[in-house]
Amino acid sequence: MPVPQLLVLFGSQTGTAQDEAERLGREARRRRLGCRVQSLDSYSVADLIREPLVIFVCATTGQGDPPDNMKNFWRFIFRKSLPSTSLCQMDFAVLGLGDSSYAKFNFVAKKLHRRLLQLGGSALLPPCLGDDQHELGPDAAIDPWVGDLWEKIMVMYPVPLDIPEIPHGVPLPSKFIFQFLQEVPSIGAEELNIASSAPQTPPSELQPFLAPVITNQRVTGPQHFQDVRLIEFDITDSNISFAAGDVVLILPSNSEAHAQQFCQVLHLDPSQFFTLKPREPGVPYPPGLPQPCTVWHLVSQYLDIASVPRRSFFELLACLSPHALEREKLLEFSSARGQEELWEYCNRPRRTILEVLCDFPHTAGAIPADYLLDLIPRIRPRAFSIASSLLAHPRRLQILVAVVKYQTRLKEPRRGLCSSWLASLNPGQAEPVRVPLWVRPGSLVFPETPDTPVIMVGPGTGVAPFRAAIQERVAHGQTGNFLFFGCRQRDQDFYWQTEWQKLEQKGCLTLVTAFSREQEQKVYVQHRLRELGALVWELLDGRGAYFYLAGNAKYMPTDVSEALLSIFQEEGQLSTADASAYLARLQQTLRFQTETWA
């Protein structure tokens, strides 16, 4: 009797969907099913017609968009030419991850479930809709759903009776074996670095460009609550090119102090070299790790020790713990009934992997090196809107970075890994400071026709992509540039004030500002849009303008959309239904585009 084969495919933006997919993979291996876990875009989607059993795990990002690593799959699966019997041999289930505070909650999972049914697939269960807003997080919906799923799968796809399940307290074998080298290899680790400072092809995640930092300047006033930086990189000889609306991805490093502390707690020698050997054939080598590699490189530049651990971290840590008391606590945190306590201990105060390991010192000191890559996720790249144009700043790339720092009940303030690391870089030191980066197309695309006006709404750091667009358009002689910019106070966080005013004087820009804290009533960009409703309607309806919005995803997109709908009704004399249809038409024709982030 052959072993049943399960395929788990994920689309993940922040790593949560990938973590859930890998957790399903581990559960399958415990039940002795054959299992592959892959990102949707790394899988050859045409092979789906031959898959008997597939679980799709997908997040919804922004305004109902699929994650970056499933966009190609998404385009393929919605091709109208696909026959309605394409997937008639496939049993499937869809696990969605979303946030119910957004209008399009779990939109991707719901839409994918419907599409798989249309193509002839058989659903094992209704889709699971994990919700970040639930007080226990997405696991509140996922746990009972996964329990039902395994029951269903094990009845439909029984495993040979002579192969027993691997019990929960026993760790699964690690993916890799660490082979420590007794001698230092002849080539230094730095020469083996995956990143390059003189690439032959455009840089990518697999081979980033090591860009020197030219400037790192605070652009908010000393009294302002937030440290915001304008950071400039030298991209000479990088093969990088970009247009307005594109995004740069940056791979940060852990702080030196955190990396040292991690090595101490786990009794690791940072200068030791190692190579990795996969336990099973066909397991790919971890992308972005040099071979051979030092422990210091692994800890400082690869393992995400400053991230908040997920439940799966506690599950594996409990299996590895030799200490009775610590093991008992870890088992509690990884059980279904312990989720409220885990939330209070870990998620609510944003406790990091490193801090958890310090809280469980006997367990941390006994972790075999082989399990480091199973236990701790890889540092993920962070995306920033590019804030400059090559036409205005040749061989340069600029970004605007809000440094993330906040307090929870923990003594140590919480800091964003990438923004804090970037802010700490000092371009004035003798050795050049280099940052691994690469560029990809963003979600904003600007019209090329010279006389099409653009309306750009960019409060706070949301103005960054519009600076690139305005510089590019001005260089091409395009003058219909309308910028709605909002911040707290003009003397504290009015980014690029002088630059905008000069462009206004030249007749290249119309600037409308909203300073929310300078009067009794708070004034935001949506208020300014309503005040200038006649101009907005004339630009959109009379002159075919494009409308752009960038910034925080929480409330602002809804507030701006509501302002537009009221303008369409008041200035365009449209009914409520017609105003909604008008806005939907703008979105469909890419004349209303958004780029938002949480």
VOGU-3710 file (C-alpha; in Angstrom, 3 decimals, decimal comma):
1> mpvpqllvlf> 0,000/0,000/0,000  1,656/3,270/-1,096  2,047/6,204/1,304  -0,477/8,987/0,461  1,075/12,195/-0,895  0,006/15,652/0,308  1,014/18,977/-1,231  0,862/22,176/0,878  1,145/25,406/-1,143  1,396/28,835/0,508
11> gsqtgtaqde> 1,192/32,507/-0,412  2,785/34,523/2,389  3,745/38,181/2,798  4,944/38,418/6,402  5,705/34,744/7,082  2,536/33,738/8,989  1,060/31,731/6,084  4,425/30,053/5,490  4,619/29,147/9,173  1,115/27,625/9,086
21> aerlgrearr> 2,004/25,705/5,905  5,164/24,297/7,495  3,195/23,373/10,606  0,763/21,381/8,402  3,786/19,737/6,756  5,127/18,659/10,164  1,705/17,309/11,189  1,554/15,327/7,927  4,986/13,819/8,559  3,923/12,813/12,096
31> rrlgcrvqsl> 0,976/11,001/10,505  3,436/9,394/8,031  1,996/11,058/4,933  4,418/12,043/2,186  4,387/15,845/2,135  5,889/18,727/0,153  5,574/22,356/1,273  6,211/25,077/-1,338  5,412/28,709/-2,075  2,774/29,002/-4,799
41> dsysvadlir> 5,047/30,801/-7,258  7,855/28,238/-6,863  5,446/25,443/-7,857  4,780/24,594/-11,513  1,058/25,368/-11,489  0,333/23,288/-14,619  1,167/20,177/-12,493  -1,925/20,771/-10,295  -3,950/18,577/-12,666  -1,985/15,582/-11,351
51> eplvifvcat> -2,209/16,358/-7,615  -4,737/14,278/-5,628  -4,585/16,194/-2,327  -3,638/19,878/-1,865  -3,935/22,339/1,028  -3,644/26,012/0,054  -2,561/28,441/2,795  -2,859/32,068/1,731  -2,790/35,496/3,296  -4,681/38,558/2,076
61> tgqgdppdnm> -2,609/41,750/1,897  -3,446/45,454/1,586  -6,779/46,016/-0,107  -7,596/42,381/-0,873  -4,437/41,576/-2,840  -2,598/38,238/-3,021  0,921/38,082/-1,493  3,913/38,667/-3,792  4,912/34,986/-3,843  1,576/33,863/-5,318
71> knfwrfifrk> 0,894/36,596/-7,898  1,928/34,470/-10,917  -0,192/31,553/-9,665  -3,119/33,954/-9,145  -2,955/35,197/-12,748  -2,756/31,613/-14,088  -5,598/30,142/-12,020  -8,017/32,882/-13,156  -7,383/32,357/-16,858  -10,747/32,160/-18,602
81> slpstslcqm> -9,423/29,445/-20,941  -9,022/26,833/-18,165  -11,599/24,015/-18,589  -14,147/23,508/-15,796  -12,924/19,914/-15,350  -9,211/20,880/-14,934  -9,029/19,861/-11,258  -11,728/17,164/-11,086  -9,253/14,647/-9,587  -8,170/16,976/-6,762
91> dfavlglgds> -9,346/17,087/-3,136  -8,447/20,441/-1,620  -8,798/22,713/1,392  -8,095/26,453/1,722  -6,741/28,047/4,898  -6,926/31,852/4,827  -5,147/34,440/6,973  -6,570/37,935/7,188  -7,612/40,834/9,380  -11,317/41,563/9,904
101> syakfnfvak> -10,641/45,289/10,426  -10,097/45,532/6,634  -13,021/45,660/4,194  -11,751/42,710/2,115  -11,258/40,263/4,995  -9,691/37,017/3,719  -10,672/37,981/0,179  -7,898/35,856/-1,400  -8,875/32,633/0,438  -12,592/33,062/-0,339
111> klhrrllqlg> -11,968/33,827/-4,011  -9,472/30,957/-4,416  -11,905/28,485/-2,800  -14,650/29,491/-5,270  -12,269/29,283/-8,234  -11,011/25,786/-7,306  -14,647/24,601/-7,136  -15,308/26,168/-10,574  -12,362/24,171/-11,966  -13,825/20,889/-10,696
121> gsallppclg> -11,942/20,502/-7,380  -13,651/18,804/-4,394  -13,513/20,799/-1,157  -12,732/18,715/1,931  -14,068/21,533/4,176  -15,363/25,120/3,875  -12,434/27,595/3,829  -10,827/28,438/7,183  -10,801/32,202/7,825  -8,063/33,012/10,357
131> ddqhelgpda> -8,429/36,484/11,858  -5,602/38,600/13,275  -8,173/40,655/15,193  -9,374/37,717/17,309  -8,046/38,009/20,859  -6,247/34,658/20,404  -5,135/35,489/16,861  -5,772/33,332/13,774  -5,223/30,064/15,711  -8,690/30,462/17,268
141> aidpwvgdlw> -10,198/29,544/13,878  -7,307/27,417/12,590  -7,027/24,852/15,447  -10,547/23,354/15,243  -10,488/23,519/11,419  -7,142/21,678/11,205  -8,457/18,998/13,617  -11,454/18,387/11,315  -9,172/18,413/8,266  -6,884/15,645/9,579
151> ekimvmypvp> -9,881/13,504/10,521  -11,192/13,816/6,971  -7,807/13,217/5,298  -6,912/10,154/7,391  -10,253/8,481/6,528  -9,971/9,252/2,794  -6,200/8,649/2,543  -5,318/5,927/5,083  -1,649/5,230/5,813  -0,340/1,607/5,795
161> ldipeiphgv> -1,122/0,054/9,196  2,440/-1,066/9,831  3,720/2,560/9,960  2,954/4,096/13,394  2,461/7,853/13,951  5,345/9,832/15,489  4,076/10,978/18,919  3,907/14,715/19,690  6,614/14,817/22,364  9,209/13,395/19,953
171> plpskfifqf> 10,968/15,922/17,676  10,858/15,236/13,953  14,328/14,911/12,390  15,928/18,289/11,559  15,999/19,361/7,898  19,788/19,785/7,936  22,842/18,385/9,682  25,437/21,008/10,702  28,931/19,777/9,882  31,404/21,928/11,834
181> lqevpsigae> 34,817/22,386/10,201  37,944/21,854/12,284  39,997/24,206/10,106  39,239/27,645/8,723  38,517/27,264/4,969  41,043/28,842/2,613  38,476/31,310/1,208  37,195/33,787/3,796  33,453/33,784/4,480  33,082/37,341/3,224
191> elniassapq> 34,307/36,329/-0,229  31,654/33,624/-0,249  28,932/36,106/0,585  25,860/35,721/-1,584  25,504/39,493/-2,064  27,655/41,325/-4,587  29,030/44,826/-5,012  29,494/44,441/-8,804  26,750/42,175/-10,208  26,558/41,066/-13,859
201> tppselqpfl> 22,736/40,874/-13,854  20,076/42,975/-12,088  20,236/42,178/-8,346  17,566/39,933/-6,820  16,718/38,272/-3,513  19,119/35,442/-4,379  21,868/37,941/-5,220  21,327/41,379/-3,662  23,520/44,393/-4,432  25,682/45,688/-1,564
211> apvitnqrvt> 24,877/49,392/-1,829  27,050/51,951/0,011  25,087/54,337/2,260  25,830/57,951/1,239  23,607/59,889/3,667  21,503/59,026/6,706  19,718/62,175/7,796  16,915/62,748/10,333  14,177/64,802/8,632  11,788/65,291/11,558
221> gpqhfqdvrl> 12,219/68,103/14,071  13,858/67,415/17,466  10,479/67,800/19,239  8,703/65,332/16,944  7,651/62,007/18,509  9,057/59,966/15,612  12,535/59,693/14,134  12,155/59,656/10,327  15,239/59,258/8,109  16,061/60,142/4,533
231> iefditdsni> 18,612/57,505/3,514  20,526/57,637/0,231  22,346/54,716/-1,428  24,954/54,758/-4,175  23,849/52,293/-6,884  26,708/52,955/-9,365  27,560/49,789/-11,384  24,669/47,898/-9,765  22,643/47,145/-12,918  19,660/48,537/-10,988
241> sfaagdvvli> 17,118/50,657/-12,831  13,720/51,769/-11,560  10,766/54,003/-12,344  8,377/55,980/-10,151  6,227/53,630/-8,071  8,881/50,915/-7,805  9,932/49,413/-4,491  13,346/48,613/-2,983  13,751/45,535/-0,789  16,329/45,679/1,977
251> lpsnseahaq> 17,731/42,754/3,963  18,556/43,953/7,506  20,933/42,440/10,071  20,511/41,773/13,781  22,267/44,129/16,181  25,717/43,036/17,297  24,617/42,960/20,953  21,665/40,649/20,166  23,805/38,308/18,027  26,426/38,035/20,804
261> qfcqvlhldp> 23,768/37,376/23,442  22,197/34,639/21,286  25,561/32,883/20,855  26,159/33,034/24,627  22,721/31,634/25,573  23,026/28,761/23,071  26,755/28,138/23,821  27,732/28,729/20,182  31,195/29,735/19,003  30,581/32,665/16,595
271> sqfftlkpre> 33,891/32,131/14,745  33,203/28,452/13,937  32,690/27,488/10,275  30,124/24,898/9,181  28,569/23,361/6,077  25,025/22,001/5,847  23,956/18,545/4,712  20,250/17,913/3,991  18,826/14,846/5,759  16,610/13,965/2,807
281> pgvpyppglp> 17,406/14,041/-0,917  15,868/16,889/-2,895  15,805/19,347/0,029  17,100/22,661/-1,372  19,961/24,460/0,382  18,734/27,527/2,343  18,769/30,434/-0,135  21,063/33,293/0,809  23,461/31,335/3,058  27,094/31,015/1,916
291> qpctvwhlvs> 28,770/27,578/1,924  30,808/27,207/4,133  29,396/29,743/6,611  30,346/31,079/10,034  28,028/30,836/13,027  28,320/34,648/13,310  27,057/35,147/9,738  24,144/32,765/10,388  23,152/34,496/13,634  23,752/38,126/12,652
301> qyldiasvpr> 22,475/38,073/9,058  20,135/35,110/8,645  18,209/33,987/11,753  15,348/36,311/12,745  16,079/36,281/16,479  14,381/39,662/16,992  11,008/38,453/15,649  8,065/37,468/17,850  7,988/33,645/17,885  4,978/31,762/16,577
311> rsffellacl> 3,301/28,860/18,300  5,268/26,350/16,195  8,481/27,667/17,836  7,171/26,630/21,273  6,038/23,226/19,928  9,547/22,356/18,706  11,282/23,959/21,709  9,168/21,780/24,061  10,295/18,647/22,162  13,962/19,675/22,525
321> sphalerekl> 13,830/20,677/26,197  15,672/18,429/28,710  14,423/20,484/31,693  11,165/19,237/33,295  9,804/22,608/34,521  10,688/24,534/31,365  9,347/21,731/29,176  6,028/21,739/31,055  5,622/25,492/30,478  6,581/25,195/26,788
331> lefssargqe> 4,063/22,355/26,293  1,385/24,531/27,873  2,223/27,428/25,506  2,020/25,121/22,492  -1,299/23,482/23,472  -4,717/24,691/22,313  -5,798/25,527/25,892  -2,615/27,525/26,529  -3,144/30,023/23,706  -4,547/32,799/25,878
341> elweycnrpr> -1,548/32,565/28,203  0,854/32,448/25,224  -0,801/35,560/23,793  -0,305/37,393/27,102  3,301/36,211/27,456  4,455/36,641/23,874  2,206/38,392/21,344  0,732/41,197/23,433  4,100/42,489/24,780  5,877/41,570/21,462
351> rtilevlcdf> 8,463/39,395/23,236  11,217/38,266/20,824  12,720/34,824/20,129  15,933/35,923/21,853  14,042/37,081/24,967  12,088/33,807/25,127  15,323/31,794/24,913  16,753/33,891/27,779  13,604/33,036/29,806  14,195/29,299/29,184
361> phtagaipad> 17,987/29,082/29,692  18,258/25,304/30,327  16,330/24,568/27,144  18,221/27,191/25,089  21,588/25,818/26,185  20,591/22,311/25,048  19,302/23,158/21,538  21,275/21,094/18,997  22,713/23,295/16,217  21,006/20,974/13,686
371> ylldliprir> 17,628/22,403/14,729  18,458/26,121/14,397  17,003/26,377/10,875  13,848/24,450/11,882  13,335/26,574/14,983  14,058/30,127/13,826  12,764/31,711/10,601  14,958/33,565/8,170  15,159/37,383/8,352  12,680/38,664/5,770
381> prafsiassl> 13,419/41,583/3,443  11,542/44,836/4,117  9,987/46,824/1,252  10,260/50,621/0,965  8,791/52,902/-1,677  11,626/54,497/-3,658  11,511/58,244/-2,955  13,713/59,540/-5,797  13,955/59,438/-9,596  17,090/58,499/-11,539
391> lahprrlqil> 16,332/61,498/-13,768  16,820/63,848/-10,785  19,406/61,793/-8,866  21,429/59,620/-11,284  23,180/56,584/-9,715  21,340/57,226/-6,433  18,372/55,644/-4,664  16,617/57,358/-1,746  14,086/56,093/0,810  12,117/57,684/3,653
401> vavvkyqtrl> 12,187/55,491/6,787  10,051/55,936/9,906  12,067/54,349/12,735  9,782/51,943/14,604  10,108/52,202/18,389  7,385/51,727/20,990  6,881/50,606/24,572  5,003/47,564/25,847  4,917/46,280/29,428  8,439/44,929/28,891
411> keprrglcss> 11,250/47,139/30,229  13,171/47,219/26,948  11,443/49,300/24,198  10,338/47,367/21,093  12,248/48,330/17,945  11,644/47,573/14,279  14,564/45,409/13,100  15,117/47,032/9,709  14,326/50,666/10,522  16,480/50,616/13,701
421> wlaslnpgqa> 19,342/48,929/11,857  19,199/51,455/8,987  19,045/54,387/11,433  22,149/53,066/13,228  24,319/53,028/10,077  26,951/55,762/9,981  28,058/56,662/6,421  30,791/58,910/7,872  32,946/56,045/9,182  36,158/55,041/7,397
431> epvrvplwvr> 34,911/51,684/6,056  32,003/52,060/3,579  28,686/50,913/5,098  26,888/48,597/2,663  23,271/47,424/2,619  22,002/44,357/0,664  19,157/45,491/-1,595  17,307/44,880/-4,861  14,366/46,498/-6,676  10,993/45,202/-7,858
441> pgslvfpetp> 8,009/46,860/-9,571  5,578/48,429/-7,116  1,788/48,541/-7,371  1,702/52,167/-8,614  1,996/52,822/-12,355  1,939/56,392/-13,700  0,511/57,534/-17,063  3,005/58,268/-19,845  0,732/60,626/-21,801  2,168/64,144/-21,309
451> dtpvimvgpg> -1,100/66,023/-20,626  -2,765/63,561/-18,201  -2,945/65,161/-14,718  -2,227/63,121/-11,597  -3,729/63,635/-8,133  -1,490/62,175/-5,407  -2,623/61,783/-1,798  0,329/60,945/0,443  0,084/61,733/4,163  3,224/61,185/6,278
461> tgvapfraai> 5,809/58,829/4,779  3,143/57,892/2,198  4,463/60,856/0,197  7,681/58,955/-0,662  6,588/57,331/-3,981  5,051/60,643/-5,086  8,340/62,464/-4,735  9,816/59,967/-7,216  6,800/60,445/-9,518  6,924/64,251/-9,369
471> qervahgqtg> 10,683/64,324/-10,044  10,190/61,996/-13,018  7,201/63,892/-14,420  8,868/67,290/-14,004  11,959/65,970/-15,851  9,613/64,934/-18,711  7,902/68,351/-18,736  4,589/67,044/-17,308  2,977/69,825/-15,243  -0,436/68,530/-14,102
481> nflffgcrqr> 0,861/67,406/-10,697  -1,496/67,792/-7,722  -0,143/66,684/-4,326  -2,255/66,429/-1,163  0,205/66,085/1,734  -0,716/65,668/5,382  1,373/65,668/8,572  1,121/66,845/12,182  2,967/70,183/12,174  4,699/72,116/9,417
491> dqdfywqtew> 7,841/72,727/11,478  8,238/69,089/12,596  7,329/66,550/9,871  6,757/68,463/6,620  8,995/66,304/4,415  10,656/68,049/1,439  8,915/71,367/2,168  11,519/73,469/0,323  11,529/71,166/-2,708  7,723/71,354/-3,061
501> qkleqkgclt> 7,678/75,133/-2,679  10,308/75,597/-5,415  8,301/73,379/-7,789  5,152/75,386/-6,953  6,936/78,620/-7,827  7,982/77,125/-11,184  4,365/76,134/-11,927  5,215/72,398/-11,933  3,164/71,444/-8,860  -0,055/72,315/-7,028
511> lvtafsreqe> 0,464/71,515/-3,322  -2,396/71,164/-0,838  -1,427/70,615/2,819  -3,244/69,371/5,913  -1,459/69,973/9,250  -3,577/67,929/11,649  -2,322/69,338/14,983  -2,078/73,046/14,187  -5,680/73,885/15,098  -8,379/72,771/17,545
521> qkvyvqhrlr> -10,141/70,508/15,010  -7,854/67,917/13,423  -7,595/68,408/9,661  -6,615/65,483/7,427  -6,074/65,031/3,674  -9,651/63,763/3,170  -10,978/67,116/4,501  -8,849/69,009/1,976  -10,119/66,759/-0,833  -13,750/67,578/0,091
531> elgalvwell> -12,945/71,318/0,303  -11,505/71,171/-3,221  -14,206/68,809/-4,499  -14,962/70,920/-7,593  -11,276/70,818/-8,675  -10,988/67,053/-7,982  -14,169/66,332/-10,020  -13,042/68,549/-12,910  -9,623/66,837/-13,013  -11,084/63,317/-12,876
541> dgrgayfyla> -14,172/63,712/-15,033  -13,154/66,596/-17,286  -9,439/65,940/-17,810  -9,084/62,170/-17,305  -6,778/62,507/-14,287  -5,297/59,510/-12,447  -5,764/59,351/-8,664  -3,136/57,828/-6,328  -3,132/57,092/-2,635  -0,230/55,877/-0,449
551> gnakymptdv> 0,232/55,521/3,301  -1,122/53,706/6,345  -3,650/50,997/5,490  -5,772/51,209/8,639  -8,339/54,012/8,199  -6,984/56,389/5,586  -7,939/54,458/2,383  -11,568/54,167/3,588  -11,693/57,854/4,600  -10,300/58,978/1,228
561> seallsifqe> -12,655/56,677/-0,718  -15,617/58,108/1,239  -14,440/61,644/0,454  -14,308/60,764/-3,270  -17,792/59,212/-3,208  -19,237/62,363/-1,616  -17,441/64,520/-4,254  -18,935/62,381/-7,065  -22,414/62,846/-5,574  -22,142/66,573/-4,832
571> egqlstadas> -20,070/67,808/-7,794  -21,025/65,152/-10,368  -24,685/64,945/-9,267  -24,415/61,138/-9,180  -26,652/58,852/-7,103  -25,059/56,744/-4,332  -25,049/53,658/-6,590  -23,653/55,579/-9,587  -20,919/57,168/-7,447  -19,825/53,678/-6,276
581> aylarlqqtl> -19,859/52,409/-9,858  -17,794/55,446/-10,967  -15,165/54,711/-8,285  -15,112/51,001/-9,239  -14,588/51,992/-12,897  -11,640/54,214/-11,922  -10,108/51,252/-10,063  -10,664/48,825/-12,963  -9,040/51,182/-15,474  -6,084/51,834/-13,081
591> rfqtetwa> -7,101/55,473/-12,719  -7,451/54,937/-8,955  -4,409/53,149/-7,475  -3,313/52,573/-3,887  -0,168/51,446/-2,128  -0,751/50,994/1,582  1,017/49,259/4,435  0,040/48,183/7,940
//
